[in-house]
Each structure stands twice: as structure tokens, then as C-alpha cells.
Amino acid sequence: MKVKISRKAHFNAAHRLYRKDWDHAKNERIFGKCNNPNFHGHNYELIVSVNGEIDAETGFVMDMKVLKDLIKEEVEDVLDHKNLNLEVPEFEELNPTAENIAVVIWDKLRPHIDSNNELEVVLYETPRNFVTYSG
């Protein structure tokens, strides 16, 4: 029997959506106020879920403390209070959209989750705008 466990987390970060190969007018047209040259920030909410079989000995799909520590080390410590464009290597050439941020988070966590378990990342950029990535 498969069970999905989830852990919520939070981080604050600034970013700017733009493409270096586009002129200012096109960036403004496509990304609007998210193209602010002085950046803008979000209070991101994150839900990381692991879906798998319950271990017969522990009763866990995954130890929630291990998941908590993993999210802190791989996500919160790396992204919290950062300018994603300037301080996070993954976004040097990758536009830090919510979609791309979710994929980067998934990629950071996946190597640390048992390969028999499924991993899902839900990232809220605002209370009404969110993305889901499952690999």
C-alpha cells in the first residue's frame, strides 16, 4: 500500500524574469512587472511530498525529520533571502520562473530520496499561483 507524506516549508527570495537575448521591449511585453530591473520578491510556500510503501519495521514511508532536514539543507539554506538571478548558480542562465524553481528544487531533493519512492514538489509563488512538478 502506497502512502504520500508531505512537509511544508517556506522561503523568501527575489528574482527578475527576463531573457538576456531579448530587448527591453520584448522582456517588458512578455514578463511585465516581473521584469523589474531592480528585481522583486516573493514569500514562497513549498510542499514536498514523498509517495511510497510503508516500511514494515518503522511504519514510515520516510522519516519526517530526515525530510525536514533535507529541505532545510537543500532548499531553504540555498534559496532563502537570496536574489535567485545573482546568488544561485542554477539560475545564472535559467530564468527563475516558478516552474523552473520547482524543477530545480526537485532536482536538488531527488538524489536524497529512495529511488523506489515518488517525489512531488508544489511551489506557491503567491497564495493563488502555484506549480507542481513530479519529475
Summary of the structure (lengths in Angstrom):
residues: 135
radius of gyration: 16.6
end to end distance: 21.5
largest distance: 59.9
contacts: 369
relative contact order: 0.22
helix: 37%
strand: 30%
